[in-house]
């Protein structure tokens, strides 16, 4: 376990992470991270790149598939 100290940085506070620690989880300088609080614990994870429709289907070879159309009813105030 590594202990890090929170220090003042302008009007905010900051934590400085050692390079070795960041490289273990694949973070680099200027990486965007998401911060989530769960059970009073801070969870940091790398922001996943949002892919375009072209990226999602770049390896698609054009094979056919079958699917049924599913219709849903509104649950709250959704507009359909």
The first five atom37 places (N, CA, C, CB, O) and aatype in JSON, in Angstrom:
{
  "aatype": [20, 20, 20, 20, 20, 20, 20, 20, 20, 20, 20, 20, 20, 20, 20, 20, 20, 20, 20, 20, 20, 20, 20, 20, 20, 20, 20, 20, 20, 20, 20, 20, 20, 20, 20, 20, 20, 20, 20, 20, 20, 20, 20, 20, 20, 20, 20, 20, 20, 20, 20, 20, 20, 20, 20, 20, 20, 20, 20, 20, 20, 20, 20, 20, 20, 20, 20, 20, 20, 20, 20, 20, 20, 20, 20, 20, 20, 20, 20, 20],
  "atom_mask": [
    [1, 1, 1, 1, 1],
    [1, 1, 1, 1, 1],
    [1, 1, 1, 1, 1],
    [1, 1, 1, 1, 1],
    [1, 1, 1, 1, 1],
    [1, 1, 1, 1, 1],
    [1, 1, 1, 1, 1],
    [1, 1, 1, 1, 1],
    [1, 1, 1, 1, 1],
    [1, 1, 1, 1, 1],
    [1, 1, 1, 1, 1],
    [1, 1, 1, 1, 1],
    [1, 1, 1, 1, 1],
    [1, 1, 1, 1, 1],
    [1, 1, 1, 1, 1],
    [1, 1, 1, 1, 1],
    [1, 1, 1, 1, 1],
    [1, 1, 1, 1, 1],
    [1, 1, 1, 1, 1],
    [1, 1, 1, 1, 1],
    [1, 1, 1, 1, 1],
    [1, 1, 1, 1, 1],
    [1, 1, 1, 1, 1],
    [1, 1, 1, 1, 1],
    [1, 1, 1, 1, 1],
    [1, 1, 1, 1, 1],
    [1, 1, 1, 1, 1],
    [1, 1, 1, 1, 1],
    [1, 1, 1, 1, 1],
    [1, 1, 1, 1, 1],
    [1, 1, 1, 1, 1],
    [1, 1, 1, 1, 1],
    [1, 1, 1, 1, 1],
    [1, 1, 1, 1, 1],
    [1, 1, 1, 1, 1],
    [1, 1, 1, 1, 1],
    [1, 1, 1, 1, 1],
    [1, 1, 1, 1, 1],
    [1, 1, 1, 1, 1],
    [1, 1, 1, 1, 1],
    [1, 1, 1, 1, 1],
    [1, 1, 1, 1, 1],
    [1, 1, 1, 1, 1],
    [1, 1, 1, 1, 1],
    [1, 1, 1, 1, 1],
    [1, 1, 1, 1, 1],
    [1, 1, 1, 1, 1],
    [1, 1, 1, 1, 1],
    [1, 1, 1, 1, 1],
    [1, 1, 1, 1, 1],
    [1, 1, 1, 1, 1],
    [1, 1, 1, 1, 1],
    [1, 1, 1, 1, 1],
    [1, 1, 1, 1, 1],
    [1, 1, 1, 1, 1],
    [1, 1, 1, 1, 1],
    [1, 1, 1, 1, 1],
    [1, 1, 1, 1, 1],
    [1, 1, 1, 1, 1],
    [1, 1, 1, 1, 1],
    [1, 1, 1, 1, 1],
    [1, 1, 1, 1, 1],
    [1, 1, 1, 1, 1],
    [1, 1, 1, 1, 1],
    [1, 1, 1, 1, 1],
    [1, 1, 1, 1, 1],
    [1, 1, 1, 1, 1],
    [1, 1, 1, 1, 1],
    [1, 1, 1, 1, 1],
    [1, 1, 1, 1, 1],
    [1, 1, 1, 1, 1],
    [1, 1, 1, 1, 1],
    [1, 1, 1, 1, 1],
    [1, 1, 1, 1, 1],
    [1, 1, 1, 1, 1],
    [1, 1, 1, 1, 1],
    [1, 1, 1, 1, 1],
    [1, 1, 1, 1, 1],
    [1, 1, 1, 1, 1],
    [1, 1, 1, 1, 1]
  ],
  "atom_positions": [
    [[0.85, -1.18, 0.0], [0.0, 0.0, 0.0], [0.89, 1.23, 0.0], [-0.96, 0.0, 1.22], [1.93, 1.27, 0.66]],
    [[0.47, 2.25, -0.74], [1.21, 3.5, -0.84], [0.42, 4.6, -0.17], [1.51, 3.86, -2.32], [-0.78, 4.76, -0.43]],
    [[1.07, 5.37, 0.68], [0.42, 6.52, 1.3], [0.81, 7.77, 0.55], [0.8, 6.64, 2.8], [1.98, 8.0, 0.26]],
    [[-0.19, 8.6, 0.22], [0.03, 9.86, -0.48], [-0.57, 10.98, 0.35], [-0.57, 9.84, -1.91], [-1.54, 10.78, 1.08]],
    [[0.02, 12.17, 0.25], [-0.45, 13.3, 1.04], [-1.24, 14.27, 0.16], [0.73, 14.02, 1.71], [-0.84, 14.56, -0.97]],
    [[-2.34, 14.76, 0.67], [-3.14, 15.78, -0.01], [-2.53, 17.14, 0.34], [-4.66, 15.71, 0.4], [-2.32, 17.45, 1.51]],
    [[-2.25, 17.93, -0.71], [-1.65, 19.26, -0.49], [-2.46, 20.33, -1.19], [-0.19, 19.29, -0.98], [-3.22, 20.05, -2.12]],
    [[-2.29, 21.54, -0.73], [-2.98, 22.69, -1.33], [-2.36, 22.98, -2.7], [-2.89, 23.94, -0.4], [-1.14, 22.95, -2.87]],
    [[-3.25, 23.28, -3.68], [-2.81, 23.65, -5.01], [-3.73, 24.78, -5.46], [-2.86, 22.42, -6.01], [-4.83, 24.54, -5.95]],
    [[-3.28, 26.02, -5.3], [-4.12, 27.18, -5.57], [-5.27, 27.18, -4.59], [-4.66, 27.18, -7.03], [-5.05, 27.11, -3.38]],
    [[-6.5, 27.27, -5.09], [-7.69, 27.23, -4.24], [-8.22, 25.82, -4.07], [-8.78, 28.12, -4.81], [-9.26, 25.61, -3.44]],
    [[-7.51, 24.84, -4.63], [-7.95, 23.45, -4.58], [-6.97, 22.62, -3.78], [-8.11, 22.88, -5.99], [-6.01, 23.14, -3.2]],
    [[-7.22, 21.33, -3.76], [-6.29, 20.38, -3.16], [-5.87, 19.39, -4.23], [-6.93, 19.65, -1.93], [-6.6, 19.16, -5.2]],
    [[-4.68, 18.81, -4.07], [-4.17, 17.89, -5.09], [-3.45, 16.73, -4.44], [-3.24, 18.62, -6.06], [-2.92, 16.84, -3.34]],
    [[-3.44, 15.62, -5.15], [-2.66, 14.44, -4.76], [-1.68, 14.19, -5.89], [-3.58, 13.17, -4.49], [-2.08, 14.14, -7.05]],
    [[-0.4, 14.04, -5.59], [0.6, 13.73, -6.61], [0.87, 12.23, -6.56], [1.91, 14.55, -6.39], [1.21, 11.68, -5.51]],
    [[0.72, 11.59, -7.72], [0.92, 10.15, -7.81], [2.29, 9.85, -8.42], [-0.2, 9.49, -8.65], [2.66, 10.46, -9.43]],
    [[3.05, 8.94, -7.83], [4.32, 8.55, -8.43], [4.1, 7.9, -9.8], [5.08, 7.59, -7.5], [3.11, 7.2, -10.01]],
    [[5.02, 8.14, -10.71], [4.93, 7.61, -12.08], [4.75, 6.09, -12.08], [6.16, 7.99, -12.88], [3.96, 5.56, -12.86]],
    [[5.49, 5.4, -11.22], [5.42, 3.93, -11.17], [4.01, 3.45, -10.81], [6.44, 3.39, -10.17], [3.52, 2.46, -11.35]],
    [[3.38, 4.16, -9.89], [2.03, 3.8, -9.47], [1.04, 3.99, -10.62], [1.6, 4.64, -8.24], [0.19, 3.14, -10.86]],
    [[1.15, 5.11, -11.32], [0.25, 5.39, -12.43], [0.45, 4.41, -13.57], [0.46, 6.81, -12.94], [-0.52, 3.98, -14.2]],
    [[1.69, 4.04, -13.84], [1.94, 3.11, -14.95], [1.37, 1.72, -14.67], [3.44, 3.01, -15.22], [1.05, 0.99, -15.6]],
    [[1.23, 1.36, -13.41], [0.66, 0.05, -13.05], [-0.8, -0.06, -13.47], [0.78, -0.18, -11.55], [-1.28, -1.16, -13.73]],
    [[-1.5, 1.06, -13.54], [-2.91, 1.04, -13.93], [-3.14, 1.64, -15.32], [-3.74, 1.8, -12.91], [-4.29, 1.81, -15.74]],
    [[-2.06, 1.95, -16.02], [-2.18, 2.44, -17.39], [-2.5, 3.91, -17.53], [-3.2, 1.67, -18.09], [-2.95, 4.34, -18.6]],
    [[-2.28, 4.7, -16.49], [-2.5, 6.14, -16.57], [-1.22, 6.8, -17.07], [-2.94, 6.72, -15.18], [-0.11, 6.36, -16.76]],
    [[-1.4, 7.86, -17.85], [-0.27, 8.65, -18.33], [-0.57, 10.11, -18.03], [-0.02, 8.43, -19.86], [-1.68, 10.44, -17.61]],
    [[0.41, 10.98, -18.24], [0.15, 12.41, -18.08], [-0.98, 12.8, -19.01], [1.42, 13.24, -18.37], [-1.05, 12.34, -20.15]],
    [[-1.85, 13.66, -18.54], [-3.01, 14.17, -19.28], [-4.1, 13.13, -19.51], [-2.55, 14.72, -20.6], [-5.03, 13.4, -20.29]],
    [[-4.03, 11.97, -18.88], [-5.13, 11.0, -18.98], [-6.37, 11.58, -18.31], [-4.73, 9.64, -18.32], [-6.28, 12.24, -17.28]],
    [[-7.51, 11.33, -18.91], [-8.77, 11.7, -18.27], [-9.21, 10.54, -17.4], [-9.87, 12.07, -19.32], [-9.15, 9.39, -17.82]],
    [[-9.65, 10.85, -16.19], [-10.12, 9.81, -15.3], [-11.51, 10.13, -14.79], [-9.15, 9.63, -14.12], [-11.91, 11.29, -14.69]],
    [[-12.25, 9.08, -14.48], [-13.55, 9.22, -13.84], [-13.35, 8.96, -12.35], [-14.61, 8.24, -14.46], [-12.57, 8.08, -11.97]],
    [[-14.04, 9.72, -11.53], [-13.95, 9.55, -10.09], [-15.33, 9.17, -9.58], [-13.43, 10.84, -9.38], [-16.32, 9.84, -9.88]],
    [[-15.39, 8.1, -8.81], [-16.66, 7.61, -8.27], [-16.46, 7.35, -6.78], [-17.15, 6.33, -9.01], [-15.42, 6.83, -6.36]],
    [[-17.45, 7.69, -5.99], [-17.41, 7.42, -4.56], [-18.37, 6.27, -4.28], [-17.79, 8.7, -3.72], [-19.56, 6.37, -4.56]],
    [[-17.84, 5.18, -3.73], [-18.64, 4.01, -3.4], [-18.26, 3.57, -1.99], [-18.42, 2.85, -4.43], [-17.09, 3.31, -1.71]],
    [[-19.24, 3.47, -1.12], [-19.01, 3.06, 0.28], [-17.87, 3.85, 0.92], [-18.69, 1.56, 0.34], [-16.99, 3.28, 1.57]],
    [[-17.9, 5.17, 0.73], [-16.92, 6.08, 1.32], [-15.5, 5.83, 0.8], [-16.94, 5.94, 2.83], [-14.52, 6.18, 1.48]],
    [[-15.38, 5.24, -0.39], [-14.08, 5.01, -1.03], [-14.08, 5.7, -2.37], [-13.78, 3.49, -1.19], [-15.09, 5.72, -3.07]],
    [[-12.94, 6.28, -2.73], [-12.8, 6.96, -4.01], [-12.23, 5.98, -5.03], [-11.89, 8.21, -3.87], [-11.16, 5.4, -4.82]],
    [[-12.94, 5.8, -6.13], [-12.5, 4.89, -7.19], [-12.14, 5.72, -8.41], [-13.6, 3.82, -7.53], [-12.97, 6.48, -8.91]],
    [[-10.92, 5.57, -8.88], [-10.45, 6.29, -10.06], [-10.32, 5.29, -11.2], [-9.11, 7.01, -9.79], [-9.75, 4.22, -11.02]],
    [[-10.83, 5.64, -12.37], [-10.63, 4.78, -13.53], [-10.48, 5.63, -14.78], [-11.8, 3.79, -13.68], [-11.02, 6.73, -14.87]],
    [[-9.74, 5.1, -15.73], [-9.47, 5.81, -16.97], [-10.77, 5.96, -17.76], [-8.4, 5.07, -17.81], [-11.57, 5.03, -17.83]],
    [[-10.97, 7.14, -18.33], [-12.14, 7.38, -19.16], [-11.98, 6.56, -20.43], [-12.32, 8.91, -19.48], [-10.95, 6.64, -21.11]],
    [[-13.0, 5.78, -20.74], [-12.95, 4.98, -21.96], [-13.33, 5.86, -23.14], [-13.88, 3.75, -21.86], [-14.24, 6.68, -23.06]],
    [[-12.63, 5.67, -24.23], [-12.87, 6.46, -25.43], [-14.24, 6.11, -25.98], [-11.77, 6.22, -26.49], [-14.58, 4.93, -26.13]],
    [[-15.02, 7.13, -26.29], [-16.31, 6.91, -26.91], [-16.08, 6.65, -28.39], [-17.27, 8.13, -26.68], [-15.46, 7.46, -29.08]],
    [[-16.57, 5.53, -28.87], [-16.33, 5.14, -30.24], [-17.45, 5.61, -31.16], [-16.17, 3.64, -30.35], [-18.62, 5.66, -30.77]],
    [[-17.07, 5.95, -32.37], [-18.07, 6.32, -33.37], [-18.7, 5.04, -33.92], [-17.43, 7.17, -34.52], [-18.2, 3.94, -33.69]],
    [[-19.77, 5.19, -34.64], [-20.44, 4.05, -35.26], [-19.48, 3.36, -36.24], [-21.74, 4.49, -35.99], [-19.53, 2.14, -36.4]],
    [[-18.62, 4.13, -36.88], [-17.64, 3.56, -37.8], [-16.62, 2.71, -37.06], [-16.93, 4.68, -38.58], [-16.22, 1.65, -37.54]],
    [[-16.18, 3.18, -35.88], [-15.24, 2.41, -35.07], [-15.87, 1.1, -34.6], [-14.77, 3.23, -33.86], [-15.22, 0.05, -34.6]],
    [[-17.14, 1.16, -34.2], [-17.82, -0.02, -33.69], [-17.96, -1.12, -34.75], [-19.19, 0.36, -33.16], [-17.9, -2.31, -34.43]],
    [[-18.13, -0.72, -36.0], [-18.36, -1.69, -37.06], [-17.16, -1.86, -38.0], [-19.57, -1.28, -37.85], [-17.32, -2.41, -39.09]],
    [[-15.99, -1.4, -37.61], [-14.83, -1.45, -38.51], [-14.44, -2.87, -38.91], [-13.64, -0.77, -37.85], [-13.94, -3.06, -40.02]],
    [[-14.65, -3.87, -38.07], [-14.29, -5.25, -38.39], [-15.47, -6.08, -38.89], [-13.7, -5.91, -37.17], [-15.33, -7.28, -39.11]],
    [[-16.61, -5.45, -39.06], [-17.8, -6.16, -39.52], [-17.63, -6.55, -40.98], [-19.07, -5.28, -39.33], [-17.31, -5.72, -41.83]],
    [[-17.85, -7.82, -41.27], [-17.63, -8.35, -42.62], [-18.91, -8.46, -43.45], [-16.99, -9.7, -42.54], [-18.87, -8.96, -44.57]],
    [[-20.02, -8.0, -42.92], [-21.25, -7.99, -43.69], [-22.1, -9.24, -43.57], [-20.92, -7.78, -45.1], [-23.03, -9.42, -44.35]],
    [[-21.82, -10.1, -42.61], [-22.64, -11.29, -42.41], [-24.03, -10.92, -41.93], [-21.98, -12.24, -41.4], [-24.22, -9.88, -41.28]],
    [[-25.01, -11.75, -42.25], [-26.38, -11.44, -41.86], [-26.66, -11.92, -40.43], [-27.38, -12.09, -42.84], [-25.97, -12.78, -39.9]],
    [[-27.66, -11.34, -39.84], [-28.11, -11.75, -38.51], [-29.61, -11.53, -38.44], [-27.37, -10.96, -37.39], [-30.17, -10.74, -39.21]],
    [[-30.26, -12.21, -37.52], [-31.7, -12.08, -37.35], [-31.98, -11.51, -35.97], [-32.41, -13.45, -37.54], [-31.32, -11.84, -34.99]],
    [[-32.98, -10.65, -35.92], [-33.36, -10.03, -34.66], [-34.84, -9.71, -34.71], [-32.51, -8.76, -34.38], [-35.39, -9.42, -35.77]],
    [[-35.48, -9.75, -33.55], [-36.88, -9.37, -33.46], [-36.98, -7.93, -32.98], [-37.65, -10.32, -32.51], [-36.17, -7.48, -32.18]],
    [[-37.97, -7.24, -33.49], [-38.24, -5.89, -33.04], [-38.95, -5.97, -31.69], [-39.09, -5.1, -34.08], [-39.94, -6.69, -31.55]],
    [[-38.44, -5.25, -30.71], [-39.05, -5.25, -29.39], [-39.56, -3.84, -29.11], [-38.03, -5.71, -28.29], [-38.8, -2.87, -29.2]],
    [[-40.82, -3.73, -28.77], [-41.41, -2.44, -28.44], [-41.6, -2.35, -26.93], [-42.75, -2.22, -29.18], [-42.03, -3.31, -26.3]],
    [[-41.28, -1.2, -26.37], [-41.37, -0.99, -24.94], [-42.41, 0.08, -24.65], [-40.01, -0.59, -24.34], [-42.66, 0.97, -25.47]],
    [[-43.01, -0.01, -23.48], [-43.93, 1.02, -23.01], [-43.16, 1.98, -22.12], [-45.15, 0.38, -22.25], [-42.21, 1.57, -21.44]],
    [[-43.54, 3.27, -22.1], [-42.87, 4.22, -21.21], [-43.03, 3.8, -19.75], [-43.43, 5.63, -21.41], [-44.06, 3.26, -19.35]],
    [[-42.0, 4.05, -18.96], [-42.03, 3.73, -17.54], [-42.37, 4.97, -16.73], [-40.69, 3.14, -17.09], [-43.18, 4.91, -15.8]],
    [[-41.76, 6.09, -17.07], [-42.0, 7.35, -16.36], [-42.53, 8.39, -17.35], [-40.69, 7.87, -15.67], [-43.64, 8.26, -17.87]],
    [[-41.71, 9.41, -17.6], [-42.12, 10.5, -18.48], [-41.36, 10.48, -19.8], [-41.92, 11.83, -17.79], [-41.17, 11.53, -20.42]],
    [[-40.92, 9.3, -20.25], [-40.18, 9.24, -21.5], [-41.09, 9.6, -22.66], [-39.58, 7.85, -21.71], [-42.28, 9.29, -22.65]],
    [[-40.53, 10.24, -23.65], [-41.28, 10.56, -24.86], [-40.87, 9.55, -25.93], [-41.01, 12.03, -25.34], [-39.69, 9.35, -26.17]],
    [[-41.85, 8.92, -26.55], [-41.55, 7.92, -27.58], [-41.99, 8.44, -28.91], [-42.23, 6.58, -27.28], [-41.83, 7.76, -29.92]]
  ]
}
